[in-house]
Amino acid sequence: MLNRNSVFVLDTNKKPCDPIHPGKARRLLSEGLAAVFRNYPFTIILKSESKPTKKYRIKIDPGARYTGLALLSDTDLVWCAELEHRGFEISEALRERRQVRRSRRNRKTRYRKARFLNRTRTKGWLPPSLISRVRNIKSWVDKLIKFAPISNISMELVKFDMQKIVNPEIQGTEYQMGELFSYEIRQYLLEKFNRTCVYCGTKEAVFNLDHFYPKSRGGSDRVSNLVLSCVDCNQAKSNSLPEDFLSDRPKILEIINKQRKQPLADAAAINATRWKLKEVLESTGLIVETGSGGLTKYNRKRNGISKSHWTDAACVGTSTPDSLNIRNYQPLIIKAMGRGNRQMVKPDKYGFPRTAPKLRQKSFYGFMTGDIVKAVVTKGKKIGVYTGRVAVRKTGSFNIKTKTETVQGISHKYCKNLHKSDGCTYSFGELVKQKTVNFVKKITETLDSPVQSHMFDTSGLTAEIEPKARRKKKKLKGTDGEQLSLF
Ligand SMILES: [Zn+2]
């Protein structure tokens, strides 16, 4: 059976209960024991009192464009989502506003002394595009806390654990030379050398970890002796000394020598948003666990799970169970859209007003731009059923953005509100097959007589894929030539 996102359940006092299977929710709804409370994420409200029986943990993998969210109960994945941030949209909108404003003041106002550097910023200030990411995540964590009995939060705080790399002794020798350690190292080196081959400068390649001074020539395992190299360069260099290999390119030798000894100075700055997020999440009062990107990747590979934003989220932190019960999941895709525009008049490309000033009113006929509506059109040219995000007009003739197209001129009379605007738009992601179910084995198990099994063509079915982590269990010692995937 396929796993699907569970349905959130509130009891009659709006207290969160255990999330349930969609089939069970359907039964409760049809028997009149519950009602739909909210569409995204799908939540029902019971008509009786109930209490949660399990504890849940929300796991977060914050990223620049996408953030993965996963809700776990013990070893089971209960719910997952991918949150798309606005990011550059925000800086773009601010830039546009600045330009229009500047040009207007240039035209309309007398000369004024420049006074753009007289502002102070509060402590912990982040640019609007970054803080919006933090707020998007906070708003979703708050929402989930309302709908599910969540007691813990896990988040990926850093790409690599700096302390463990510099001072591996703190974790004992097993960790020092172990698999997890090499994952941290990889993350660190990818970041340090900006995902670029140090020898030829290519970015589009599978990378190896290269011992700058080969081990066979007395080179050490220290991080400062490790560089990032593409497979071709790594093989060409083989076990020659860097001075020999780069004899015709002394400039590059100089650069690498400088770069490899330099610690990653701005590692903390890269993660500024994540530290802010940690602070914000801790304000919810729940216990916040943090993990590194290296640990996430290690956990994911160990469980043989394919890479996506939400699977990464499910593998964040040391609390990740040894076997994670993820089969086929379809994440909820959440896209942050903002809550409208302050701009009163739209300018044309020369900066002149193009439209009449916008009305102060935002809602018309009970609908607001950003609501998700269902329109059943029974008359006229546009007969059909349309579901999607609505853009309202004062005239009552709305536009609906469906999955495939934008339908214009739908009367408000045909529309029914499914979900009130909350600054996001929703869709469902592709059904991700984590491990293909072993149908071949299942069929042979259930059908005992060989005659019957011939009736089924099993040649096209896929067998279970061996998880990758089990195939290679190398230690850091032989990192030369080890494959390093781009991610
Ligand atoms: Zn190269």
Boltz pocket constraint, residues with backbone or C-beta under 6 A from the ligand:
constraints:
  - pocket:
      binder: B
      contacts: [[A, 197], [A, 198], [A, 199], [A, 200], [A, 201], [A, 202], [A, 229], [A, 230], [A, 231], [A, 232], [A, 233], [A, 234]]
      max_distance: 6.0
